[in-house]
Amino acid sequence: MAFTHALDYGAHRLALDLTDDELRLSLDGVVRKRRRADGADCVYVWTNVELDWEEHHFLEARWWPATGRILLTSNGKTLLDAVERGQARV
């Protein structure tokens, strides 16, 4: 089972994908970061994006495989806080 969350972020298209045991963060269709779970308690990916001239945003995504919780933030502000039950593992 896969999980995808996409949203418009300024002039960019941001996507967060969870497939099997990998978390991917994409910007405008290009994968910026990806990490496999590999037994980690929390899988973390991040990227920077510039919206307007010198307006930098720090995007972070976290996935807890044991619970299926997925958290996406921008400069510390929550954009997504969800639980993908199909991905939860014990």
Phi and psi in radians as a Rosetta constraint file:
Dihedral C 1 N 2 CA 2 C 2 CIRCULARHARMONIC -2.099 0.35
Dihedral N 2 CA 2 C 2 N 3 CIRCULARHARMONIC 2.716 0.35
Dihedral C 2 N 3 CA 3 C 3 CIRCULARHARMONIC -2.218 0.35
Dihedral N 3 CA 3 C 3 N 4 CIRCULARHARMONIC 2.316 0.35
Dihedral C 3 N 4 CA 4 C 4 CIRCULARHARMONIC -2.379 0.35
Dihedral N 4 CA 4 C 4 N 5 CIRCULARHARMONIC 2.370 0.35
Dihedral C 4 N 5 CA 5 C 5 CIRCULARHARMONIC -2.323 0.35
Dihedral N 5 CA 5 C 5 N 6 CIRCULARHARMONIC 2.119 0.35
Dihedral C 5 N 6 CA 6 C 6 CIRCULARHARMONIC -2.159 0.35
Dihedral N 6 CA 6 C 6 N 7 CIRCULARHARMONIC 2.537 0.35
Dihedral C 6 N 7 CA 7 C 7 CIRCULARHARMONIC -2.685 0.35
Dihedral N 7 CA 7 C 7 N 8 CIRCULARHARMONIC 2.720 0.35
Dihedral C 7 N 8 CA 8 C 8 CIRCULARHARMONIC -1.420 0.35
Dihedral N 8 CA 8 C 8 N 9 CIRCULARHARMONIC 2.291 0.35
Dihedral C 8 N 9 CA 9 C 9 CIRCULARHARMONIC -2.253 0.35
Dihedral N 9 CA 9 C 9 N 10 CIRCULARHARMONIC 1.720 0.35
Dihedral C 9 N 10 CA 10 C 10 CIRCULARHARMONIC 1.117 0.35
Dihedral N 10 CA 10 C 10 N 11 CIRCULARHARMONIC -2.273 0.35
Dihedral C 10 N 11 CA 11 C 11 CIRCULARHARMONIC -1.589 0.35
Dihedral N 11 CA 11 C 11 N 12 CIRCULARHARMONIC 0.165 0.35
Dihedral C 11 N 12 CA 12 C 12 CIRCULARHARMONIC -1.945 0.35
Dihedral N 12 CA 12 C 12 N 13 CIRCULARHARMONIC 2.748 0.35
Dihedral C 12 N 13 CA 13 C 13 CIRCULARHARMONIC -1.851 0.35
Dihedral N 13 CA 13 C 13 N 14 CIRCULARHARMONIC 2.062 0.35
Dihedral C 13 N 14 CA 14 C 14 CIRCULARHARMONIC -1.836 0.35
Dihedral N 14 CA 14 C 14 N 15 CIRCULARHARMONIC 2.369 0.35
Dihedral C 14 N 15 CA 15 C 15 CIRCULARHARMONIC -2.378 0.35
Dihedral N 15 CA 15 C 15 N 16 CIRCULARHARMONIC 2.444 0.35
Dihedral C 15 N 16 CA 16 C 16 CIRCULARHARMONIC -2.105 0.35
Dihedral N 16 CA 16 C 16 N 17 CIRCULARHARMONIC 2.089 0.35
Dihedral C 16 N 17 CA 17 C 17 CIRCULARHARMONIC -2.126 0.35
Dihedral N 17 CA 17 C 17 N 18 CIRCULARHARMONIC 2.407 0.35
Dihedral C 17 N 18 CA 18 C 18 CIRCULARHARMONIC -2.202 0.35
Dihedral N 18 CA 18 C 18 N 19 CIRCULARHARMONIC 2.001 0.35
Dihedral C 18 N 19 CA 19 C 19 CIRCULARHARMONIC -2.293 0.35
Dihedral N 19 CA 19 C 19 N 20 CIRCULARHARMONIC 2.255 0.35
Dihedral C 19 N 20 CA 20 C 20 CIRCULARHARMONIC 0.888 0.35
Dihedral N 20 CA 20 C 20 N 21 CIRCULARHARMONIC -1.826 0.35
Dihedral C 20 N 21 CA 21 C 21 CIRCULARHARMONIC -2.182 0.35
Dihedral N 21 CA 21 C 21 N 22 CIRCULARHARMONIC 0.588 0.35
Dihedral C 21 N 22 CA 22 C 22 CIRCULARHARMONIC -2.279 0.35
Dihedral N 22 CA 22 C 22 N 23 CIRCULARHARMONIC 2.397 0.35
Dihedral C 22 N 23 CA 23 C 23 CIRCULARHARMONIC -1.881 0.35
Dihedral N 23 CA 23 C 23 N 24 CIRCULARHARMONIC 2.266 0.35
Dihedral C 23 N 24 CA 24 C 24 CIRCULARHARMONIC -2.231 0.35
Dihedral N 24 CA 24 C 24 N 25 CIRCULARHARMONIC 2.419 0.35
Dihedral C 24 N 25 CA 25 C 25 CIRCULARHARMONIC -2.056 0.35
Dihedral N 25 CA 25 C 25 N 26 CIRCULARHARMONIC 2.100 0.35
Dihedral C 25 N 26 CA 26 C 26 CIRCULARHARMONIC -2.091 0.35
Dihedral N 26 CA 26 C 26 N 27 CIRCULARHARMONIC 2.609 0.35
Dihedral C 26 N 27 CA 27 C 27 CIRCULARHARMONIC -2.295 0.35
Dihedral N 27 CA 27 C 27 N 28 CIRCULARHARMONIC 2.133 0.35
Dihedral C 27 N 28 CA 28 C 28 CIRCULARHARMONIC 0.947 0.35
Dihedral N 28 CA 28 C 28 N 29 CIRCULARHARMONIC 0.685 0.35
Dihedral C 28 N 29 CA 29 C 29 CIRCULARHARMONIC 1.425 0.35
Dihedral N 29 CA 29 C 29 N 30 CIRCULARHARMONIC 0.036 0.35
Dihedral C 29 N 30 CA 30 C 30 CIRCULARHARMONIC -1.934 0.35
Dihedral N 30 CA 30 C 30 N 31 CIRCULARHARMONIC 2.173 0.35
Dihedral C 30 N 31 CA 31 C 31 CIRCULARHARMONIC -1.183 0.35
Dihedral N 31 CA 31 C 31 N 32 CIRCULARHARMONIC 2.091 0.35
Dihedral C 31 N 32 CA 32 C 32 CIRCULARHARMONIC -1.610 0.35
Dihedral N 32 CA 32 C 32 N 33 CIRCULARHARMONIC -0.675 0.35
Dihedral C 32 N 33 CA 33 C 33 CIRCULARHARMONIC -2.558 0.35
Dihedral N 33 CA 33 C 33 N 34 CIRCULARHARMONIC 2.594 0.35
Dihedral C 33 N 34 CA 34 C 34 CIRCULARHARMONIC -2.590 0.35
Dihedral N 34 CA 34 C 34 N 35 CIRCULARHARMONIC 2.528 0.35
Dihedral C 34 N 35 CA 35 C 35 CIRCULARHARMONIC -2.528 0.35
Dihedral N 35 CA 35 C 35 N 36 CIRCULARHARMONIC 2.480 0.35
Dihedral C 35 N 36 CA 36 C 36 CIRCULARHARMONIC -1.608 0.35
Dihedral N 36 CA 36 C 36 N 37 CIRCULARHARMONIC 2.683 0.35
Dihedral C 36 N 37 CA 37 C 37 CIRCULARHARMONIC -1.141 0.35
Dihedral N 37 CA 37 C 37 N 38 CIRCULARHARMONIC -0.860 0.35
Dihedral C 37 N 38 CA 38 C 38 CIRCULARHARMONIC 0.739 0.35
Dihedral N 38 CA 38 C 38 N 39 CIRCULARHARMONIC 0.736 0.35
Dihedral C 38 N 39 CA 39 C 39 CIRCULARHARMONIC 1.420 0.35
Dihedral N 39 CA 39 C 39 N 40 CIRCULARHARMONIC 0.036 0.35
Dihedral C 39 N 40 CA 40 C 40 CIRCULARHARMONIC -1.254 0.35
Dihedral N 40 CA 40 C 40 N 41 CIRCULARHARMONIC 2.545 0.35
Dihedral C 40 N 41 CA 41 C 41 CIRCULARHARMONIC -1.208 0.35
Dihedral N 41 CA 41 C 41 N 42 CIRCULARHARMONIC -0.657 0.35
Dihedral C 41 N 42 CA 42 C 42 CIRCULARHARMONIC -2.387 0.35
Dihedral N 42 CA 42 C 42 N 43 CIRCULARHARMONIC 2.241 0.35
Dihedral C 42 N 43 CA 43 C 43 CIRCULARHARMONIC -1.726 0.35
Dihedral N 43 CA 43 C 43 N 44 CIRCULARHARMONIC 2.277 0.35
Dihedral C 43 N 44 CA 44 C 44 CIRCULARHARMONIC -2.229 0.35
Dihedral N 44 CA 44 C 44 N 45 CIRCULARHARMONIC 2.284 0.35
Dihedral C 44 N 45 CA 45 C 45 CIRCULARHARMONIC -2.347 0.35
Dihedral N 45 CA 45 C 45 N 46 CIRCULARHARMONIC 2.709 0.35
Dihedral C 45 N 46 CA 46 C 46 CIRCULARHARMONIC -2.687 0.35
Dihedral N 46 CA 46 C 46 N 47 CIRCULARHARMONIC 2.817 0.35
Dihedral C 46 N 47 CA 47 C 47 CIRCULARHARMONIC -2.781 0.35
Dihedral N 47 CA 47 C 47 N 48 CIRCULARHARMONIC 2.796 0.35
Dihedral C 47 N 48 CA 48 C 48 CIRCULARHARMONIC -1.830 0.35
Dihedral N 48 CA 48 C 48 N 49 CIRCULARHARMONIC 2.584 0.35
Dihedral C 48 N 49 CA 49 C 49 CIRCULARHARMONIC -2.453 0.35
Dihedral N 49 CA 49 C 49 N 50 CIRCULARHARMONIC 2.477 0.35
Dihedral C 49 N 50 CA 50 C 50 CIRCULARHARMONIC -1.853 0.35
Dihedral N 50 CA 50 C 50 N 51 CIRCULARHARMONIC 2.088 0.35
Dihedral C 50 N 51 CA 51 C 51 CIRCULARHARMONIC -1.511 0.35
Dihedral N 51 CA 51 C 51 N 52 CIRCULARHARMONIC -1.120 0.35
Dihedral C 51 N 52 CA 52 C 52 CIRCULARHARMONIC -1.963 0.35
Dihedral N 52 CA 52 C 52 N 53 CIRCULARHARMONIC 3.084 0.35
Dihedral C 52 N 53 CA 53 C 53 CIRCULARHARMONIC -0.915 0.35
Dihedral N 53 CA 53 C 53 N 54 CIRCULARHARMONIC 2.095 0.35
Dihedral C 53 N 54 CA 54 C 54 CIRCULARHARMONIC 1.060 0.35
Dihedral N 54 CA 54 C 54 N 55 CIRCULARHARMONIC 0.321 0.35
Dihedral C 54 N 55 CA 55 C 55 CIRCULARHARMONIC -1.773 0.35
Dihedral N 55 CA 55 C 55 N 56 CIRCULARHARMONIC 1.595 0.35
Dihedral C 55 N 56 CA 56 C 56 CIRCULARHARMONIC -1.608 0.35
Dihedral N 56 CA 56 C 56 N 57 CIRCULARHARMONIC 2.420 0.35
Dihedral C 56 N 57 CA 57 C 57 CIRCULARHARMONIC -2.179 0.35
Dihedral N 57 CA 57 C 57 N 58 CIRCULARHARMONIC 2.379 0.35
Dihedral C 57 N 58 CA 58 C 58 CIRCULARHARMONIC -1.829 0.35
Dihedral N 58 CA 58 C 58 N 59 CIRCULARHARMONIC 1.904 0.35
Dihedral C 58 N 59 CA 59 C 59 CIRCULARHARMONIC -1.709 0.35
Dihedral N 59 CA 59 C 59 N 60 CIRCULARHARMONIC 2.277 0.35
Dihedral C 59 N 60 CA 60 C 60 CIRCULARHARMONIC -2.268 0.35
Dihedral N 60 CA 60 C 60 N 61 CIRCULARHARMONIC 2.452 0.35
Dihedral C 60 N 61 CA 61 C 61 CIRCULARHARMONIC -2.267 0.35
Dihedral N 61 CA 61 C 61 N 62 CIRCULARHARMONIC 2.404 0.35
Dihedral C 61 N 62 CA 62 C 62 CIRCULARHARMONIC -2.280 0.35
Dihedral N 62 CA 62 C 62 N 63 CIRCULARHARMONIC 2.500 0.35
Dihedral C 62 N 63 CA 63 C 63 CIRCULARHARMONIC -2.367 0.35
Dihedral N 63 CA 63 C 63 N 64 CIRCULARHARMONIC 2.224 0.35
Dihedral C 63 N 64 CA 64 C 64 CIRCULARHARMONIC -1.818 0.35
Dihedral N 64 CA 64 C 64 N 65 CIRCULARHARMONIC 1.756 0.35
Dihedral C 64 N 65 CA 65 C 65 CIRCULARHARMONIC -1.002 0.35
Dihedral N 65 CA 65 C 65 N 66 CIRCULARHARMONIC -0.612 0.35
Dihedral C 65 N 66 CA 66 C 66 CIRCULARHARMONIC -1.126 0.35
Dihedral N 66 CA 66 C 66 N 67 CIRCULARHARMONIC -0.578 0.35
Dihedral C 66 N 67 CA 67 C 67 CIRCULARHARMONIC -1.891 0.35
Dihedral N 67 CA 67 C 67 N 68 CIRCULARHARMONIC -0.329 0.35
Dihedral C 67 N 68 CA 68 C 68 CIRCULARHARMONIC 1.464 0.35
Dihedral N 68 CA 68 C 68 N 69 CIRCULARHARMONIC 0.069 0.35
Dihedral C 68 N 69 CA 69 C 69 CIRCULARHARMONIC -1.216 0.35
Dihedral N 69 CA 69 C 69 N 70 CIRCULARHARMONIC 2.393 0.35
Dihedral C 69 N 70 CA 70 C 70 CIRCULARHARMONIC -2.223 0.35
Dihedral N 70 CA 70 C 70 N 71 CIRCULARHARMONIC 2.246 0.35
Dihedral C 70 N 71 CA 71 C 71 CIRCULARHARMONIC -2.220 0.35
Dihedral N 71 CA 71 C 71 N 72 CIRCULARHARMONIC 2.220 0.35
Dihedral C 71 N 72 CA 72 C 72 CIRCULARHARMONIC -2.134 0.35
Dihedral N 72 CA 72 C 72 N 73 CIRCULARHARMONIC 2.208 0.35
Dihedral C 72 N 73 CA 73 C 73 CIRCULARHARMONIC -2.277 0.35
Dihedral N 73 CA 73 C 73 N 74 CIRCULARHARMONIC 2.758 0.35
Dihedral C 73 N 74 CA 74 C 74 CIRCULARHARMONIC -2.301 0.35
Dihedral N 74 CA 74 C 74 N 75 CIRCULARHARMONIC 2.067 0.35
Dihedral C 74 N 75 CA 75 C 75 CIRCULARHARMONIC 0.866 0.35
Dihedral N 75 CA 75 C 75 N 76 CIRCULARHARMONIC 0.664 0.35
Dihedral C 75 N 76 CA 76 C 76 CIRCULARHARMONIC 1.506 0.35
Dihedral N 76 CA 76 C 76 N 77 CIRCULARHARMONIC -0.160 0.35
Dihedral C 76 N 77 CA 77 C 77 CIRCULARHARMONIC -1.575 0.35
Dihedral N 77 CA 77 C 77 N 78 CIRCULARHARMONIC 2.274 0.35
Dihedral C 77 N 78 CA 78 C 78 CIRCULARHARMONIC -1.219 0.35
Dihedral N 78 CA 78 C 78 N 79 CIRCULARHARMONIC 2.207 0.35
Dihedral C 78 N 79 CA 79 C 79 CIRCULARHARMONIC -1.800 0.35
Dihedral N 79 CA 79 C 79 N 80 CIRCULARHARMONIC -0.522 0.35
Dihedral C 79 N 80 CA 80 C 80 CIRCULARHARMONIC -2.670 0.35
Dihedral N 80 CA 80 C 80 N 81 CIRCULARHARMONIC 2.318 0.35
Dihedral C 80 N 81 CA 81 C 81 CIRCULARHARMONIC -2.448 0.35
Dihedral N 81 CA 81 C 81 N 82 CIRCULARHARMONIC 1.790 0.35
Dihedral C 81 N 82 CA 82 C 82 CIRCULARHARMONIC -2.430 0.35
Dihedral N 82 CA 82 C 82 N 83 CIRCULARHARMONIC 2.878 0.35
Dihedral C 82 N 83 CA 83 C 83 CIRCULARHARMONIC -2.128 0.35
Dihedral N 83 CA 83 C 83 N 84 CIRCULARHARMONIC 2.124 0.35
Dihedral C 83 N 84 CA 84 C 84 CIRCULARHARMONIC -1.687 0.35
Dihedral N 84 CA 84 C 84 N 85 CIRCULARHARMONIC 1.679 0.35
Dihedral C 84 N 85 CA 85 C 85 CIRCULARHARMONIC -1.118 0.35
Dihedral N 85 CA 85 C 85 N 86 CIRCULARHARMONIC -0.530 0.35
Dihedral C 85 N 86 CA 86 C 86 CIRCULARHARMONIC -1.185 0.35
Dihedral N 86 CA 86 C 86 N 87 CIRCULARHARMONIC -0.324 0.35
Dihedral C 86 N 87 CA 87 C 87 CIRCULARHARMONIC -1.728 0.35
Dihedral N 87 CA 87 C 87 N 88 CIRCULARHARMONIC -0.209 0.35
Dihedral C 87 N 88 CA 88 C 88 CIRCULARHARMONIC -1.103 0.35
Dihedral N 88 CA 88 C 88 N 89 CIRCULARHARMONIC 2.349 0.35
Dihedral C 88 N 89 CA 89 C 89 CIRCULARHARMONIC -2.257 0.35
Dihedral N 89 CA 89 C 89 N 90 CIRCULARHARMONIC 2.627 0.35
